[in-house]
Amino acid sequence: MPPIENVTLLGADGKLGSAILHALLSANYTVTILKRQSSKSPDSYPTHVTVKTFPDDLEPHALASALEGQHALIASIKGSQTVIQQRLAQACLTSKVQHFIPADFGSCDSSTALTQELVPLYKRKAELRAYLQDLATQHPEFSWTSLVCGHFFDWSLEFVHLWPAEHRADILDDGETRFSMSTLSRVAEATVRVLQRPAETRNRMLYVQSFCVTQKEIIAAYEAVMGREWEVVAFESGKFRDEQKAKAEAGDAGANEELVWYLGTVDANWRSREDFAMKLLGLEDEDLREAVQGVVESG
């Protein structure tokens, strides 16, 4: 397989996308940013970054034309946008883009029956991977890699029930269940490592992390860095799951996010997964205290 040099990134203006862009440029890739024609985000990128647009209706020829000459495409968009990602994969085939990294990043293992039952979004993610695998089977020149990273450690603290400004947190049960989390920079670093190892990572769903920790360890790290004890509220996990599931089924969108928090806390120890890829990608765990320090200092 030829080396990957030219990389297109869709979704460069989000928190994760901007971290991936930084990692790609630091690794000396030639980067093209792909945007919808209706995008209002400013093109405030380094001068050597190319920006291309595609029509909002995803017209196949125009989409494929925007990918001409590229070796890899990374989608850093909402994971729920699976139709867009199918169109992107088809455009990769047309334009001979050899590797596609879909928007599979995030909190939960979408391959499990429990995750798909509680949060339908993850069933769509699994269906997208099956679609990509079918394409790869039919077209060996095309490949894909999904990265599953656990809760983002430094994205939305409220989402993971941490409120540093108020010195309080929620935990499930006794707060001693271990689960994998990743900083945005770790996700970006892992993405680059995939591109650097296309043969070893092709057509696989890989698990990475910054660390595998407990909720109590996270709170203790914040208390140590901030020099103040936190208020902690505990929820019985089974009761919490059932209550949020009932709300979600009644149409409460916020309850779906709570179920993602639940799943990413009680069923997200990637070290037990067969495709735990830290060694494969040459990655080591980060230091929890240093990560907390960085979050506190950034505000």
C-alpha positions, 0 to 999 in steps of 0.5 A: 500500500502506498504511503498516505501523504495527502489528507482531506479533513471534513469538520475541521472547525469543531473541537475535535476537528481542530485538534486533528488538523493540528496533529496532521499539520504537525506530522507534515501531511498535506492537508485539504479541508472540505466544507459544505458550500453553505458553511459560515465558518471562516477560512482562518487556516495556515496558508499552506492548507487548501480549502475545497467546498462541496454542494449541500445536496452531496451531488456525487460528481462534485463530491468526488471531484473535491477528493481528487488526488487525496490519499485519505479522508477523515470525517470529524462530524456528528456520528449521526450523519451516516448518510453523508458518510456513506456518500463520502465513502462512495466518493472515495471509491470514485476518486481512488481515495484509499483510506477513510476514517469515519466519525466513529469517535466517542463515548461508547462501544457501538458494537455491543447489543446493550449500547445499540438497545439503549441508544439507537444512534450507535446501531446506525454507527454499526450499520455504517461500519458494515457498509464500509466493510462491504465496500472494502470487500468488494473494492480491495483498493479501499479501506477504513478504520474506526477509532473508539476513544471513550468519553472525551476528557476535555470536551464537555465536563458537564456531559460527564457530570463534572462541574469544576467551578462548583466543585461537584460531581455525580458518580454511578454506584460507588464510583469505582468502575474503570472506564477509558477516556481520551483527551482530544489531543490523544484522539488526534494523535491516534488518528495520525498513527492510523494514517502512518500504519495503513496496512496494520489498521485497515478495515478495523475498529480500534480502541484507544485511550488516554487512561482507564480510570474510575470516577473517584480517581478523577474527582480526587485528581481535581480535588488535588489540583484545585485544593478543595474537596468536592461535593459528590452525588451517587446514583444507583446505575440500574435505576438511573439507566431505566429512568433515562431509557423511559424518558428517551423513549418518551422523546426526551433528547437529553435522556439519550445523552444521559444514557451515553454518559451511563454507557461510557462509564459502566461499559467502556473499559477498552483494555478488555477489548480484543482490538485495544490498539495502544501498542499497535499505534505506539501509544502510552497512557497519559498522566491523569493529574497532568490532564486535569491540570491542563483542563483547570488552567484552560478555564 
